[in-house]
Amino acid sequence: MSLHAELQENIDLTELNTLRVSATARYYMEVETLDDLARALAWAQENGHRVLVLGSGSNLVFAGDYAGLVIRMRIAARYWEQVDDTGATLVLGAGENWHDAVLYAARCGYRGIENLALIPGTAGAAPVQNIGAYGVELCDTLVSVTALDRETRQLVTLHKADCEFAYRDSLFKRQPERFIITGIRLRLSRTRPLQLGYRDLEDYLGETDTEKLDAVTVAEAVMAIRHRKLPDPGMIPNVGSFFKNPVVSAETFSKLQAAHPDVVSYPQNGTVKLAAAWLIDRCGWKGYRNDRVGVHNRQALVLINHSGGTGLDVLDLASDIRDSVRAQFGVELAMEPGIVGV
């Protein structure tokens, strides 16, 4: 199958990943429709190339060049279904900007995803990571995901239970080469209580009368907090939180707390979630820089590429951080972003 002018070769991906590390795609194509996607996949199969689907590149580390076909997801859609007095279902194409969709929903008077404002990326990438922030996860509102199943070559609808969501995890993350997400549906509400119990939000809102808050004001508060704590990838290249908050057993936590009484933690369902940023900070990494990469000086979870570092530079730093946290606390840190090119 010929893709003619749509297919590009040897494309520089530096500006297509928020870490801005240098990498080249052997082949590259942008898709705006399901037909575009089907033709691109057929071409890759006929020519024996692997496929990487790229949204905004905000959760990837390119450790090297990509020898196959990079498909840039551009499928657009944003509309409401099943509108009633209390809520509505927001339908988003996979190529829609996530933050723009959050603000759109809030300004339309719907609640449910306002705590996820300013998370970089596309709607199609959101279920892969089960994005979450300030006490809310995508799975709290997700109804279904539309995806192309590459095994059956059929467009399928996967409901929430089918997606196997967990903390920063999903079926799509565990089977990255099977499903290509083309759209999502979120059930939002006009009446559900706002989620304001997260510590940073409580501190920011202070004595504000919560009865007067709406989804827009909560989204604005989240944006202000994120601007204060996190670097803008457009100014300082990064992929947001580089490590997951580790979850440990109550027994493990008890031993850790005995040795470190001030450890930051969040009890949950018989286990305890630890603050990875606290662990990294206590190991002395916050604000660290070498010649190319480093750790942000206001948020220890964020690794930055300040002077033209490579993906391998970032991964080497991440490995050193994991080693030191393991040595000092006996806790394993898991990376959030996907690794491409190795």
HUPEHU-V372886 format. One record per helix or strand. SS is the DSSP state (h for helix, s for strand). FROM is the first residue (numbers start at 1). LEN is the number of residues. If there is no record, write none. Layout:
# HUPEHU-V372886
ss: <SS | SS>
from: <FROM | FROM>
len: <LEN | LEN>
This chain:
# HUPEHU-V372886
ss: <h | s | h | s | h | s | s | s | s | s | s | h | s | h | s | h | s | s | h | s | s | h | s | s | h | s | h | h | h | s | s | s | h | s | s | h | s | s | s | h | s | s>
from: <4 | 8 | 14 | 24 | 34 | 51 | 60 | 66 | 78 | 87 | 97 | 98 | 111 | 114 | 122 | 123 | 132 | 136 | 138 | 142 | 154 | 160 | 166 | 169 | 171 | 179 | 199 | 210 | 215 | 238 | 243 | 247 | 250 | 265 | 271 | 276 | 289 | 293 | 302 | 311 | 335 | 338>
len: <3 | 5 | 3 | 8 | 13 | 4 | 3 | 8 | 4 | 7 | 1 | 10 | 1 | 3 | 1 | 7 | 2 | 2 | 3 | 8 | 6 | 4 | 1 | 1 | 4 | 11 | 7 | 3 | 15 | 4 | 1 | 3 | 10 | 4 | 4 | 7 | 1 | 3 | 4 | 19 | 1 | 3>
